[in-house]
Each structure stands twice: as C-alpha cells, then as structure tokens.
Amino acid sequence: MRIDVLTLFPEMFSGVFGSSILGKARDKGLVSLNTVNFRDFSNNKHNTVDDMPYGGGGGMVLKAEPIFGAVEHVVERQSEHSDGKKPRIILMCPQGATFSQEIAQELSGESHLIFVCGHYEGYDERIREFLVTDELSVGDYVLTGGELPAMVVVDAVVRLLPGVLGNDQSAVTDSFSDGLLEYPHYTRPAEFRGWKVPDTLLSGHHAEIVKWRRKQSLERTLDRRPELLEQAELTPEERRWVNALRIEKEQRVKVAKERL
C-alpha cells in the first residue's frame, strides 16, 4: 500500500511514520508512507494557500489550486507503478463521516490512499465536489488541522495490513473488529498483590477459554457501549447471555438505589 499525506507541516509526521508499528511496516516494505507539502503547489509568488471567503465572514479558506495540483502530482508520479485502481482521496474534516473500525478495514483493502490535511476556516467547496472521494472525521470536535486525525486513520489502517502485526490474529480480536469490545487480558505472574488471574485462563481448556472470553466481551460491551449490541451478530445462546447479564445489571442498580 502507498499512503500520501498532503500537509503544510510534513515535519509532524517524521516521528510517527518512523516509529513503532508504522516504522516497522515501512522498513519491511509493506507500506510506503509519504508527505507532500502542498504549499509547493501554490502557484503564486507569495506561496499563499488560503484566501478570504467570497461573501465575507471570519477566517480564511483553503484554496483549490494547491490541493488539486498536489493531488495530481502525486497521482501522476504514482501512475507508472499503479495497479490500475484510482486512489482514495480522503479529506480530513469535522463534517466527514465518523471514522470507525469498519472504515479502517475497508480502506486497508486499497492500494493507494491520499489524505488531505487542511487548516484555516475551511476548504474551497470545489475540493469536496470535484476532487476527494471521502470525507472523514475522528469525532465531534474541532482540531487545529487535519494532521492528527490523519495520523489516527493511517495507524488504524496500516496495522490491518497482512504481515504488519507480529500476530495477525491480534487485529482480528481487537475491540470493534467484530462489533464488540475486547475481552480482558492477563499475563504473568498468575497472582499480583493478591489479585489472581481467572482460573479459566489457567486451565488450559481451550474451548472454555474461548467461551469465557466471549462472555467477558459481551459483558464489557453491555457495561460500556450497550448500543453496539444492537448491531452485533450474536448467536441465540449469546442473546440469552446478554439478556441474563442485562437483568443482573438492572438488579444491581436497583439494590444500589435502595441502599441510598
């Protein structure tokens, strides 16, 4: 996979792209991570990339020319190595679809991603209408620019590529990968300050461990993100587990209120 990030601050990505899982993935040749300063495509003597909005109003608007020019440069440079598929061009902005594990899995199947990181008040609307293929947001809040959200999305996508993680099963069992929160983990020692690892995990009984982990995942999701259970694919037995857990939780809450 090739990933290009269009940004006014390419230096922000040097540490992120060169460290940890992303750095190892790049060293292995599993992903090509690149930054492009779109100020280089401003096409004016002052190298400005923003201007005042037509119709007035506060703030400055990112101009169309440098973004179109930078994207076209990247696409043209990559075309000789392309597999024929057009790149996904992703605009990072608060108005975009909320990023999710499902979207990360979808993007991990692409061969070329281009991220556009803006600053200022907004983008010239023609960037949205005629250039980008996707708009993504990492949450209902506003940041100074699109760099940090782009880093989040890149990390979530790259770790799903085959061979990136030491154990490919890790990505499969992550929270949200199957619509639920992940079960709790334990490691040695088996007892720490009087707190013991659950007996099931020490039993060596694989089927019971799988069952225990699934129940824990369901219980944790019910406690912390119950809305996820509405869309999760559960077996009839798992539905019964959830209903029993829900009744038990309601009883605990009732008892706690009676003690007040």
Secondary structure, DSSP 8 states (H G I E B T S, - for coil): -EEEEEES-GGGGHHHHHSHHHHHHHHTTS-EEEEEEGGGG--STT---EE--TT--SS-EE-HHHHHHHHHHHHHHHGGG--S---EEEEEEEEEEE--HHHHHHHTT-SEEEEEE--SSEE-HHHHHHT-SEEEESSSS--SSSHHHHHHHHHHHHTTSTTSSSSTHHHHHSTTTTSS-------S-SEETTEE--HHHHS--HHHHHHHHHHHHHHHHHHH-GGGGGTS---HHHHHHHHHHHHHHHHHHHHHHHH-
